[in-house]
Structures are given as C-alpha cells and as structure tokens.
Amino acid sequence: MSIEHWWPKLKPSTQKWLIENNGDAVPQEVVSEITQAGGPATSDAWWTGQNEPPGFYFPDEAVDWIESVANDEAVGNGEEPADEEEPDRP
C-alpha cells in the first residue's frame, strides 16, 4: 500500500513528527504504527537505503511526498501533490 493510502490512518501527532523529522531515522514505535496502518513491514527493503546507517528510513520518493504535505502541496488524505500552475498573464 502506498503512502497516500496509509498516511491518513496515522495519528496527527505521528504525521507531525514525520513532517518535522522528515528524512531522519524513524523510531520503532512510529514504524509499528505505520505497519498497523497498512504501510510496509519492517522487513521490507523499502525502509532502508544501502548507504544509510542502521535504522528505518523512508525512500526518497516518500521523503518528497511528506515534504509536499508539509508545504500544503497535498492535503494528506490520499491526494497526489498539486501541480502548481503559472497564472495567466495578459
């Protein structure tokens, strides 16, 4: 299940932590909540980069998605980040 589907199932405090600590190692209790919400299992290679220190890390695509939520480019309810359009100029 992709992040857009399980993100809304997380507690608001967890979403806030993930936004404020985007790109950092994810604590085990947060990993457990994500797994319970339908996110990847901790044994899934999705969680770790090959050159990362030990721990659970989001892949770049998920970090970018969380950043877009933090910047209000997506509402965090399963919608894709909005594309910004240039305003029409006369």
C-alpha positions in Angstrom: 0.0 0.0 0.0 1.4 3.4 -1.0 2.0 6.2 1.5 -1.0 8.1 0.2 -3.3 5.3 1.4 -1.8 4.8 4.9 -0.8 8.3 5.8 -4.4 9.4 6.7 -4.6 6.5 9.1 -1.7 7.7 11.2 -2.3 9.7 14.4 -2.0 13.5 13.8 0.9 13.6 16.3 2.7 10.9 14.2 2.1 12.8 11.0 3.5 15.9 12.7 6.6 14.1 13.9 7.2 12.6 10.4 6.9 16.1 8.9 9.2 17.7 11.4 11.8 14.9 11.2 11.5 14.1 7.5 14.5 12.2 6.2 15.6 11.1 9.7 15.6 7.6 11.1 12.1 6.5 12.0 11.7 5.3 15.6 10.4 1.7 16.1 7.1 2.9 17.7 6.4 5.0 14.6 7.4 2.1 12.3 4.9 -0.1 14.2 2.1 2.4 13.8 2.8 2.8 10.1 2.8 -1.0 9.7 -0.5 -1.2 11.5 -1.9 1.5 9.2 -1.0 -0.6 6.2 2.5 0.7 5.5 5.4 -1.6 4.6 6.6 -4.2 7.0 9.8 -3.6 8.8 11.4 -6.5 6.9 10.7 -4.8 3.6 13.8 -3.4 1.9 11.7 -0.3 1.2 12.7 1.0 4.6 16.5 1.2 4.3 18.9 2.7 1.9 22.1 0.8 1.1 24.4 3.5 2.4 22.3 4.6 5.4 23.3 3.9 9.0 21.3 1.2 10.7 17.6 2.0 11.3 14.4 2.6 9.4 14.4 5.4 6.7 11.9 6.4 4.1 13.0 6.2 0.5 13.5 9.5 -1.4 10.0 9.3 -3.0 8.3 9.1 0.4 10.5 11.9 1.8 9.5 14.1 -1.2 5.8 13.2 -0.6 6.0 14.1 3.1 7.7 17.4 2.1 4.9 18.2 -0.3 2.3 17.6 2.5 4.3 19.8 4.8 4.3 22.6 2.2 0.5 22.1 1.7 1.0 20.8 -1.8 -1.1 17.8 -0.9 -3.8 17.6 1.8 -2.5 14.3 3.3 -5.8 12.5 2.6 -4.7 10.3 -0.3 -4.5 13.1 -2.9 -1.5 13.5 -5.1 0.5 16.7 -4.5 -1.0 19.5 -6.5 0.9 20.8 -9.6 1.5 24.5 -9.4 0.4 26.3 -12.5 1.6 29.7 -13.7 -1.1 32.3 -13.5 -2.4 33.5 -16.9 -0.8 36.7 -17.9 -2.4 39.3 -20.2 
